[in-house]
């Protein structure tokens, strides 16, 4: 699945995405993350034992939404991606961590991603839905 130029630019301009996962028991879980888009895939870091990590291990189907709200509903914009999620390996961890630190400079000092206590999740989009980007 390929993103359009407008979708790519919009996603890259957003500092927050909302990730939805589902547990083994079918319980939904939705949290905000600080993602980076690279090569058509979305990446974000989190604690090794976070609920979203447990959910992705049990069920790799993940959705992420990037949106910009406006009180004028004619100006609402967003992109929702339905993805397959996975934990990246250690070699990719360091490469993606550099990209996350470049986008979010405070990340390194305020919520450092360390391989022994953190993971980086890769979301590979399968389907997309966009609105207000024309």
C-alpha positions as YAML, in Angstrom:
chain: A
units: angstrom
residues:
- id: 1
  name: UNK
  ca: [0.00, 0.00, 0.00]
- id: 2
  name: UNK
  ca: [1.40, 3.37, -0.98]
- id: 3
  name: UNK
  ca: [0.66, 6.73, 0.61]
- id: 4
  name: UNK
  ca: [0.00, 9.78, -1.54]
- id: 5
  name: UNK
  ca: [2.26, 12.81, -1.31]
- id: 6
  name: UNK
  ca: [-0.44, 14.70, 0.64]
- id: 7
  name: UNK
  ca: [-0.94, 11.80, 3.06]
- id: 8
  name: UNK
  ca: [2.81, 11.46, 3.60]
- id: 9
  name: UNK
  ca: [3.28, 15.18, 4.22]
- id: 10
  name: UNK
  ca: [0.33, 15.29, 6.60]
- id: 11
  name: UNK
  ca: [1.55, 12.30, 8.64]
- id: 12
  name: UNK
  ca: [5.09, 13.69, 8.81]
- id: 13
  name: UNK
  ca: [3.73, 17.03, 10.05]
- id: 14
  name: UNK
  ca: [1.97, 15.41, 13.01]
- id: 15
  name: UNK
  ca: [3.76, 14.95, 16.33]
- id: 16
  name: UNK
  ca: [1.16, 12.58, 17.77]
- id: 17
  name: UNK
  ca: [-0.60, 9.51, 16.47]
- id: 18
  name: UNK
  ca: [-3.24, 7.45, 18.26]
- id: 19
  name: UNK
  ca: [-2.54, 3.72, 18.23]
- id: 20
  name: UNK
  ca: [-5.27, 1.14, 18.73]
- id: 21
  name: UNK
  ca: [-4.46, -2.47, 19.60]
- id: 22
  name: UNK
  ca: [-6.55, -5.39, 20.84]
- id: 23
  name: UNK
  ca: [-5.65, -7.84, 23.61]
- id: 24
  name: UNK
  ca: [-5.92, -11.63, 23.44]
- id: 25
  name: UNK
  ca: [-9.26, -11.28, 25.23]
- id: 26
  name: UNK
  ca: [-10.55, -8.82, 22.62]
- id: 27
  name: UNK
  ca: [-10.25, -5.74, 24.83]
- id: 28
  name: UNK
  ca: [-9.38, -2.58, 22.82]
- id: 29
  name: UNK
  ca: [-6.53, -0.33, 23.93]
- id: 30
  name: UNK
  ca: [-5.92, 3.15, 22.48]
- id: 31
  name: UNK
  ca: [-2.97, 5.41, 23.34]
- id: 32
  name: UNK
  ca: [-1.12, 8.38, 21.92]
- id: 33
  name: UNK
  ca: [2.42, 7.86, 20.65]
- id: 34
  name: UNK
  ca: [5.15, 10.02, 19.13]
- id: 35
  name: UNK
  ca: [5.73, 8.37, 15.75]
- id: 36
  name: UNK
  ca: [8.02, 8.84, 12.79]
- id: 37
  name: UNK
  ca: [7.17, 7.87, 9.20]
- id: 38
  name: UNK
  ca: [10.06, 6.34, 7.26]
- id: 39
  name: UNK
  ca: [9.94, 4.37, 4.03]
- id: 40
  name: UNK
  ca: [6.15, 4.16, 4.13]
- id: 41
  name: UNK
  ca: [6.18, 2.57, 7.60]
- id: 42
  name: UNK
  ca: [5.37, 4.13, 10.97]
- id: 43
  name: UNK
  ca: [7.65, 3.66, 13.98]
- id: 44
  name: UNK
  ca: [7.31, 4.53, 17.65]
- id: 45
  name: UNK
  ca: [9.12, 3.60, 20.83]
- id: 46
  name: UNK
  ca: [7.65, 2.33, 24.07]
- id: 47
  name: UNK
  ca: [8.46, 0.42, 27.24]
- id: 48
  name: UNK
  ca: [9.12, -3.30, 26.80]
- id: 49
  name: UNK
  ca: [6.20, -4.30, 29.03]
- id: 50
  name: UNK
  ca: [3.65, -1.77, 27.75]
- id: 51
  name: UNK
  ca: [0.11, -3.03, 27.14]
- id: 52
  name: UNK
  ca: [0.37, -2.14, 23.43]
- id: 53
  name: UNK
  ca: [3.46, -4.37, 23.11]
- id: 54
  name: UNK
  ca: [1.68, -7.30, 24.75]
- id: 55
  name: UNK
  ca: [-1.32, -6.74, 22.49]
- id: 56
  name: UNK
  ca: [0.77, -6.58, 19.29]
- id: 57
  name: UNK
  ca: [2.54, -9.81, 20.25]
- id: 58
  name: UNK
  ca: [-0.87, -11.48, 20.66]
- id: 59
  name: UNK
  ca: [-2.55, -9.77, 17.70]
- id: 60
  name: UNK
  ca: [-0.43, -7.83, 15.17]
- id: 61
  name: UNK
  ca: [-3.43, -5.97, 13.71]
- id: 62
  name: UNK
  ca: [-3.03, -2.31, 14.66]
- id: 63
  name: UNK
  ca: [-4.65, 0.97, 13.63]
- id: 64
  name: UNK
  ca: [-3.10, 4.41, 13.92]
- id: 65
  name: UNK
  ca: [-4.84, 7.74, 13.38]
- id: 66
  name: UNK
  ca: [-3.27, 11.10, 12.62]
- id: 67
  name: UNK
  ca: [-5.77, 13.94, 12.71]
- id: 68
  name: UNK
  ca: [-6.10, 17.69, 12.97]
- id: 69
  name: UNK
  ca: [-9.29, 18.94, 14.59]
- id: 70
  name: UNK
  ca: [-10.98, 22.20, 13.70]
- id: 71
  name: UNK
  ca: [-14.18, 23.73, 15.09]
- id: 72
  name: UNK
  ca: [-15.07, 24.26, 11.43]
- id: 73
  name: UNK
  ca: [-15.79, 20.67, 10.49]
- id: 74
  name: UNK
  ca: [-15.19, 21.48, 6.84]
- id: 75
  name: UNK
  ca: [-11.50, 21.78, 7.77]
- id: 76
  name: UNK
  ca: [-11.15, 18.40, 9.53]
- id: 77
  name: UNK
  ca: [-8.15, 16.44, 8.21]
- id: 78
  name: UNK
  ca: [-6.72, 13.06, 8.95]
- id: 79
  name: UNK
  ca: [-5.33, 9.71, 7.94]
- id: 80
  name: UNK
  ca: [-6.12, 6.33, 9.47]
- id: 81
  name: UNK
  ca: [-3.83, 3.40, 8.68]
- id: 82
  name: UNK
  ca: [-4.70, -0.23, 9.32]
- id: 83
  name: UNK
  ca: [-1.40, -2.03, 9.79]
- id: 84
  name: UNK
  ca: [0.51, -5.11, 10.79]
- id: 85
  name: UNK
  ca: [2.68, -4.38, 13.81]
- id: 86
  name: UNK
  ca: [5.95, -5.94, 14.88]
- id: 87
  name: UNK
  ca: [8.87, -5.27, 17.20]
- id: 88
  name: UNK
  ca: [12.01, -4.29, 15.29]
- id: 89
  name: UNK
  ca: [15.31, -6.14, 15.79]
- id: 90
  name: UNK
  ca: [18.31, -4.61, 17.56]
- id: 91
  name: UNK
  ca: [20.06, -3.45, 14.36]
- id: 92
  name: UNK
  ca: [16.95, -1.61, 13.20]
- id: 93
  name: UNK
  ca: [16.31, -0.34, 16.75]
- id: 94
  name: UNK
  ca: [19.39, 1.92, 16.70]
- id: 95
  name: UNK
  ca: [18.65, 3.26, 13.19]
- id: 96
  name: UNK
  ca: [15.02, 4.10, 13.99]
- id: 97
  name: UNK
  ca: [15.91, 5.49, 17.42]
- id: 98
  name: UNK
  ca: [18.13, 8.09, 15.67]
- id: 99
  name: UNK
  ca: [15.16, 9.11, 13.51]
- id: 100
  name: UNK
  ca: [12.87, 9.40, 16.55]
- id: 101
  name: UNK
  ca: [15.47, 11.48, 18.41]
- id: 102
  name: UNK
  ca: [15.87, 13.74, 15.34]
- id: 103
  name: UNK
  ca: [12.12, 14.42, 15.18]
- id: 104
  name: UNK
  ca: [11.65, 14.67, 18.96]
- id: 105
  name: UNK
  ca: [14.88, 16.12, 20.46]
- id: 106
  name: UNK
  ca: [13.48, 15.90, 24.00]
- id: 107
  name: UNK
  ca: [13.05, 12.13, 23.63]
- id: 108
  name: UNK
  ca: [16.73, 11.37, 24.27]
- id: 109
  name: UNK
  ca: [16.90, 13.15, 27.63]
- id: 110
  name: UNK
  ca: [13.33, 12.83, 28.89]
- id: 111
  name: UNK
  ca: [12.32, 9.34, 27.76]
- id: 112
  name: UNK
  ca: [15.44, 7.65, 26.42]
- id: 113
  name: UNK
  ca: [14.91, 4.49, 24.41]
- id: 114
  name: UNK
  ca: [17.33, 1.86, 25.72]
- id: 115
  name: UNK
  ca: [17.40, -1.65, 24.22]
- id: 116
  name: UNK
  ca: [17.18, -3.37, 27.61]
- id: 117
  name: UNK
  ca: [13.99, -1.56, 28.66]
- id: 118
  name: UNK
  ca: [12.42, -0.29, 25.43]
- id: 119
  name: UNK
  ca: [11.23, -1.57, 22.08]
- id: 120
  name: UNK
  ca: [10.46, 0.11, 18.81]
- id: 121
  name: UNK
  ca: [7.31, -0.93, 17.02]
- id: 122
  name: UNK
  ca: [7.05, -0.93, 13.23]
- id: 123
  name: UNK
  ca: [3.62, -0.51, 11.66]
- id: 124
  name: UNK
  ca: [3.36, -1.67, 8.06]
- id: 125
  name: UNK
  ca: [0.20, -0.16, 6.52]
- id: 126
  name: UNK
  ca: [-2.19, -2.49, 4.70]
- id: 127
  name: UNK
  ca: [-5.20, -0.19, 4.23]
- id: 128
  name: UNK
  ca: [-5.72, 3.55, 4.56]
- id: 129
  name: UNK
  ca: [-8.51, 6.04, 4.90]
- id: 130
  name: UNK
  ca: [-7.90, 9.79, 4.56]
- id: 131
  name: UNK
  ca: [-10.16, 12.82, 4.84]
- id: 132
  name: UNK
  ca: [-9.85, 16.54, 4.20]
- id: 133
  name: UNK
  ca: [-6.53, 16.36, 2.39]
- id: 134
  name: UNK
  ca: [-7.72, 17.44, -1.08]
...
